[in-house]
Amino acid sequence: MDFVGAGLSNIAAILVFALVAAGVGKVFQIAGTLSEMKDMLADIKRRGDHSLPTSPFATTESAENLLRMVSAELEHPVPPAEAGLEQNH
């Protein structure tokens, strides 16, 4: 009976070690990805590449048109927005 307990204990220890090793590997993978993203953003900033939009919509009208198209496909359409809404800039 002691052999079974010792065997299960060894298997549990190996599994814990494997999980910790996988976790450490994943942390290094995430760190590498974040480093690549940081380098890309630095390159974009250095080049002054302003071709990337600051907003997903070029104008308020394009956002409203998208809302109308999506609303037309819904069973319960979204009511139209009031024209006097203030924009937060």
C-alpha positions in Angstrom: 0.0 0.0 0.0 2.9 2.3 0.6 4.1 1.8 -3.0 0.8 3.1 -4.3 0.9 6.2 -2.1 4.5 6.9 -3.1 3.7 6.4 -6.8 0.7 8.8 -6.6 2.8 11.3 -4.8 5.5 11.2 -7.4 3.0 11.5 -10.2 1.4 14.5 -8.5 4.8 16.1 -8.1 5.6 15.6 -11.7 2.3 17.1 -12.8 2.8 20.1 -10.5 6.3 20.6 -12.0 5.0 20.4 -15.5 2.2 22.9 -14.8 4.7 25.3 -13.3 7.1 24.9 -16.2 4.2 25.5 -18.7 3.2 28.6 -16.8 6.7 30.0 -16.9 7.0 29.3 -20.6 3.7 31.1 -21.2 4.9 34.1 -19.2 8.0 34.3 -21.4 5.8 33.9 -24.5 3.6 36.8 -23.4 6.6 38.9 -22.6 8.0 38.3 -26.1 4.8 39.3 -27.7 4.5 42.5 -25.6 8.1 43.4 -26.5 7.3 43.0 -30.2 4.2 45.2 -29.9 6.3 47.8 -28.0 8.9 47.8 -30.8 6.2 48.1 -33.5 4.6 51.1 -31.7 8.0 52.7 -31.3 8.6 52.3 -35.1 5.3 53.8 -35.9 5.9 56.7 -33.6 9.4 57.2 -35.0 8.3 57.2 -38.6 5.4 59.6 -37.9 3.0 57.3 -39.7 -0.3 59.1 -39.5 -2.0 56.8 -42.0 -3.6 54.9 -39.1 -6.9 56.3 -38.1 -7.4 57.6 -34.6 -11.0 56.5 -34.6 -12.7 53.5 -36.2 -15.0 55.9 -38.0 -13.8 58.7 -40.1 -16.9 60.8 -39.4 -19.9 60.8 -37.2 -22.1 60.2 -40.2 -20.3 56.9 -41.0 -20.9 55.7 -37.5 -24.6 56.7 -37.7 -24.9 54.9 -41.1 -23.4 51.7 -39.6 -25.9 51.9 -36.7 -28.8 52.4 -39.2 -27.7 49.3 -41.2 -27.3 47.1 -38.1 -30.6 48.5 -36.7 -32.4 47.6 -39.9 -31.4 43.9 -39.4 -32.6 43.7 -35.8 -36.1 42.7 -34.8 -36.3 45.7 -32.4 -34.4 48.5 -34.1 -32.4 51.0 -32.1 -34.2 54.4 -31.9 -32.4 57.1 -33.9 -30.1 59.4 -32.0 -31.0 62.9 -31.2 -29.3 65.5 -33.4 -28.3 67.7 -30.4 -26.0 65.3 -28.7 -22.7 66.7 -27.4 -19.5 65.2 -28.6 -16.7 64.6 -26.0 -13.4 65.7 -27.4 
